[in-house]
Amino acid sequence: MPINPDAVGSKGEPTEHSWTSKDCLLYALGVGAGTGELAFTTENTSSTPQQVLPTMAVVLGAGGFGAMGSVGTFNPAMLVHGEQAIELHGLIPTEGTVSTVSEVTGIFDKGKGAVVQTRSTSTLTGTGQPLFTNVSSVYIRGEGGWGGDRGPSGPRNLAPERDPDHVARYPTLPDQALIYRLSGDRNPLHSDPEFAALGGFPKPILHGLCTYGFTGRALLHSLCGSDPARFTSMEGRFSSPVFPGEALAVKIWRTGDGDAVFQTCGDDGRVVLDAGRCTFDG
């Protein structure tokens, strides 16, 4: 069947995901952390215990999109990740298990395609304590045109017309995607040149959520004093693919107490992660 607009409100079955200290270290390396961020890349420094990057929430909650099964049938090759937001309700521990339940919160008719929004909440098993929430929007080409609600549109989280308060520049490795994929996303678009060519790309592209993780590091260090306990939320829209080996520049504008907007740009200055907003304590 085609996209089912009546699927809004549908929930998936709970999905469990467990992780260890090693998984946290691998994720940190996958989003570019290294010897300058030993609190996130080792477990044996004498000065500080191991910590977890807040954006790892996108990996640990990745199994919580079971509600998508109620949306209908579509060609997965026509689906692209549009937006991603996370909200942290507490520090992510270096090991644990979460139970995640997802819900379809919106299905919008964009004419040439459909946008499906899901929200998933992950709680620590045993305690039932909410740990983080993921909100994701995907665009499915060729699935619009049923005359439904077009949904929200227009610019948001606009950067002020002044120089940014912070600019963080990070290189990505030519093999960055090969490291990041070990955290769970094995889509061959990011590793197989022949598959990437079928999608119209000259070579495999970097995972959007890898760029998201690089950006999260910049926000954490620039706004939160590198303290994950101060990082409360992050949202952004994927606007252009990134190729492994490109350098990223994260531009950050403070817009209020505990509030900032940001953009991430590629080598040539194009915006690759747009409409960004981060909230933080202090």
N, C-alpha and C positions, 0 to 999 in steps of 0.2 A: 504494500500500500504506500501512497505518497506520505509526505509530512502530515502529521495529525495535530492540528492546532488545539484540539481538546485535551492534549496531553499535559497542558499546564496544570501544575498541582500534583502530578504523578510523582511518587517516590520510589526509589530503588530499595532493594534489600540491603541490610547492613553488610559492609565489607570490612574485613580486618586486614591490617597491614602492620607487620612488625619490623623493627630495625635495630641495628647494633651500633656501637661506637665506630666500627669500620665503615659502615654505610655513611655515617656523617662525615668522616674524613674524605671518603671518595666523592661525595657530593661537593664538598668545599673545593677539592682539586678540580672537579668538573666545571666549576664556575670561576676558575682562575685564581683562587686563593693559593698562597705559597708560603715561602719562608718568612715573609713579612706579616703573616697572620697565623702564627703558630697556635694561638688559642683555638683555632678552628681546623688546623691541619695536622696536629699531633695530639696524643693523649698523655705524653710523658714530660711536659715542661714542668719545671719546679716552681715557676712563678704563678701559674694560673691553671685551674682545671680545664679540661676540654669543654668547649662550648659549641653550639649548633647555630649555623646561619639561619635566620628567620625564614628566608625564602625556601628552605627545604620543605616547608609546608606543602608546596606544589607537588612534590614527589611523594610525600607520605600520604597525601590525600588523593593521589591519582587514581586509586581503585574505586573511588566513590562516585562514579558517574553512571551507575547502573540505571538511573532513571532515564537515560537516553534511549533505552530499549523500548520505551513507550512512545517515542517520537515518530516512529514509522521507519520505512526502509528508504535508503538513499545510498548512493555510491560514495564510499569513504574517501575515494581519491578527490572528490569534489569539496571536501571539508577542509577549512583552514581555521586556525586558532585566531580569534579576533581580539579578545580582551581577557585579562586575568587580574583578579584582585585577591588579596589575602588579608585576613584579620587574625591577629595573634591574641589569644586569651591567656597565655602564660608562656613560660620558657619551654621550648622543646627539649626534652631530656635526651641524653646521648644514647639511650636505648629504651625501648618500650613497645607498646602495641596500641593502636587506635582502632576504633570502630567508626566507620564513616557511613553516613546516610546522605544520599543526594536527592534533590528535588528539582523538577523542571519549573522554573519560575517565569519564563517568558518565551513565546514563539512569535516572531515578527516577520511580516511579509515585506521584503525589500524589492519586490518585483522580479529581478533576475535571480534572486536567491532568498534563502530564509536564514534568519538569525535565531539560534536556540541558546537560551541562557539557563544555566544550572547553578544551584547553590548547594554546597555540601558542608556538613558539619562533622568534625572529627573529635571524638571523646576518648580519653584514656580508658582502656578496659580496666576493670577492677575498681576504679574510683568513680567513673562516670563523669569526670571533670572535662568540660569542653577545653580543647587545646588550641584549635584553629579552625577557621572557616575559609573555604575557597569559593569564589564566584567566577565562573568561566562563561564566555560567550564564544560561540563558533558560528561561522558563516558557511552555509552549504549552497554552493552554486547550482543553479538550475531547479531549485525547489520552491521558488516563490511564485507569485501570480495568482493566488487564490482569493485576493481581495481582502486580506486581513489587515489588522492594525500594523502600521509601519514601525511603531515603537519610538522610543526617544531618539532624537537626532540633534545635530548642531554641536558646536565646539564646547568643550568644558576643560577645566583645569588648565586654563590658558596661562602661559608664561608672561610675567610682567614685561613691559617695554623698557627693560634696563638690563645691565650685565648680570649674569647669575652670581649668586653669593658663593657658590662652590662649583668647581669643575674638576671631575675625577677622570683621568685618562688611563685606560687599561688596554694592553695588547691581548689579543686572543691567539692561541696557537693554531698552526695549520691543522693539527690533529685534535683540536679542542672538542669537536663533536664526538670523536671516538672515545674520549674520556667521559664526557657527559652522558652518553648513551648507556654506560654501565650503571647508572642510577635508575634505569628502568625503561626509558623510551628508546626502543630498538627500531623505530621507523627507518627503513632503508633510505628514505629521502636524505638522511643525514650521514650516510656512510657509503652508499652504493652509487658510483658515477652513472651507471646505466639507468638505474631507477630515477636518479635526479634528472637525467636527460629527458625521460618520459614526461616529467613535470615541467619541462621547459627551462631547466637550469643548466648552466655550463658545468657545474660540479655540485657535490652535496652542499647543502646549506646548514647553517648552525641552527640548533633547536631554538625556537623563540623563547622557551623557558630557560635556556642557558643564558641568553641575553638578559632575561629578566633577573636571573641570579647575579650576573655581573653588576647590574644596576642596583640590586638590593645591597650588595657589598658597599657600593659607593654611598648609598643613603645611610647605611649603618655607621660607616666610619665618619662621614661628614656631619651627620645630624645627631647621632646617638652616642658619640664618644666610643664607638665600637662595642657598646653594651647592648646585647640582644634584649635585655629586659626592658629597654626604653623604646624598642621598635614595636609599634602597635598595628599599623596597617600600610598597605601599598596597593596601588592599582595602576593599570596602564593599558594602552591599546597598541597592538603590533601593527606597524605601518609599512615596514619594508624588510625583506629578508636580509640576513647577514651571512657573509661567507667566512668560514674559519680562516684565521690569519689576519682578518681586519682588526684595526684598533677601534675601540669604543670610547666615546667621550660622553660622560654623564653630566648634564648641566642642571644645577639645582638652585631654585629660588625659594627662600623662606618667605612665607606669606602670612604668618601669624604665629602665635605661641603654640608650638607643637604641631605646626602645619607647614608643608612645603609642596611645591609642584616641581616637576622635572621633565626633561627630555633626554633620550639617549640617541646619539648620532653615530653614523658609521664613518669610514675613512674619508669619504668625499663630502661630508657635512650633511648628508641626507638624514632625516629623522627616522629612526628604526623602531623606537618605542616612544609613543606620543601620549598626550592627555594624561600624564602621570601625576599622581598625588601620593604623598606619604604623610602619615601622622605618627607622632612620637611623643614620649614624655619628656618634658623639659625643653 
